[in-house]
Every structure is written in C-alpha cells, then in structure tokens.
Amino acid sequence: MAILKIARMGHPVLSRIADPVADPTDPEVLRLIGDMIETMEDAGGAGLAAPQVHVPLRVVVFHAPAYRNEGVAVPLTVLINPMVEPLDAERHLGYEGCLSLPGLTGKVPRFTHIRYGGYQPSGAWLEREAQGFHARVVQHECDHLDGVLYPMRMDGLASFGFADEVRRAQEELA
C-alpha cells in the first residue's frame, strides 16, 4: 500500500463528475481502496474520495469516531458507486473541513437524516441510515464524486476561514 498525494482545491480532478466503477472486485480498485485508507489515516481525516487522490472514480472511504458522532462509532466503511437519499428535509448547519482545503473550515448545511448505499469490495451491496456526523461525512465525501467541494454548499462566506482562527474566535466568545 501507499500514501497518495491529495489533490487540493483548484485541481481539475476535483471539479469533474467521477466515473462509475465497472467491477467493485477488480484488483486495481481493491489496491486503490487500500491506498485511500492508508492516505486518510495518515492525514488524520474522517473520509476520503478517490478524486481527492487524483483518481476520477466513484469510490469513498470514511469512518465516524464516537467522539464526533454522539458517542456512536461507525467503523471504516468503503462505498463504491454510492447513492445518498435524504429521508427528510431537515438540515443542520455545521463546520466542515476537508483534506483538499487544508487548514480551512466553514459552516455547511447538510441533511440530518439520510439513507445511503454502495457496493463493497466483495461486490455485495451495503445500505444504511445515518444521522449526525455520520450523515455529514457521507454527504461530504459523496459530493466529491460530483465535483462539489464544501464551500460550494455554504450559504455565504461569513463563516469560512482558517480553522485555527475560527476555533480561537469561538473560544473567545465562549
């Protein structure tokens, strides 16, 4: 396995719609998934999409640590050719960061309750419902497959800034 270079905002691979994976069990896809997991873990991210490592395929990996997901851990998950469906219209505004926008953060509205599914590396279909951070990370990663970065989802740029400055400002207000 290898740690891959992460594409940053402005690179064309992040702006295009990713191609579907023909065979989720293809050894090249399995190698890509292993490299993506290693890259995500090395970078300290909660998720990673294939376009972020310069591969325009519909593959995402993610996890939701318990401390970020209301005490409920979601294990490492791989989705190939995923789908996401909101289960109600309620949205929550929350700060997001991205490995492709290092050091930046901003408030992004996301659906609070979703159903998602995708193929596993075995070829089996996985389907789950998600809420909270779990739902946020799935929507964020799947946006990458459609050429969407989180600033494009923001209602305005008033909350957009460097994560350390935003955190410092929030601590001063508390």
MOJOFEN-V429292 format. One line per field, one symbol per residue. ss: DSSP state (@ for helix, = for strand, . for the rest). A space follows every 50 residues. Layout:
# MOJOFEN-V429292
ss: ???
This chain:
# MOJOFEN-V429292
ss: ...........@@@....=.......@@@@@@@@@@@@@@@@@...===@ @@@...=.======.@@@.....=============....======.... ...========.=======.....=======@@@@@@@@@@@@@.....@ @@@.......==@@@@@@@@@@@.
